[in-house]
Amino acid sequence: MSFTENVAAGSHGTPAGTFRLWLVLIVATILTWQLGESRGGGLLTAIILGIAMIKGAVIAFDFMALRHAPLLWRCLLGGWLVLVCSLIGLAYWKGITP
């Protein structure tokens, strides 16, 4: 069985599980929005970026079905998420330091 047949054979999970993940993503989006509206510091920014990175991983691995992809693709995507969030955090940190 090829990779595409495996994905097509139901590796996305159940519709109820997908709906629960979608609800978690909606709640996480509302949470990060509310946290972003408050006047926080670097710790709050790190929490928001952490939630964003987790959301990105859920979308990539569950909704894009990369959980069952070859290891190289999973590592590339995970590394990309870490790199982007780290660069955003670094830009924020450099922007607030005199």
C-alpha positions, 0 to 999 in steps of 0.5 A, a space after each residue: 500500500 502506498 503512502 497516498 493510499 494509506 492517507 486515503 484509507 482513513 488516517 485522518 481520524 474520525 469526523 468527531 475527532 476532527 471536529 474536536 480538534 477544530 474546536 480546540 483550534 478555535 478556542 486557542 485562536 480566541 485565547 491568543 487574540 485575548 492575550 494579545 489584546 492585553 498589555 503583557 511582556 516577553 513571557 506573554 509573547 512567548 506563551 502566544 508564540 507557543 500556542 501559535 506553534 502548537 496550532 501550526 503543528 496540529 494543522 500540519 500533522 492532523 489536517 494535512 495528514 503529515 503525521 503519517 508522512 515520511 520522517 524527512 517531511 515531518 522534520 522539515 515542517 517541525 523545523 520550519 515552525 520552530 524557525 519561524 516562531 523563533 525569528 518572530 520572538 527574536 524580532 520582538 525581543 530586539 524591538 523592545 530592548 534599547 
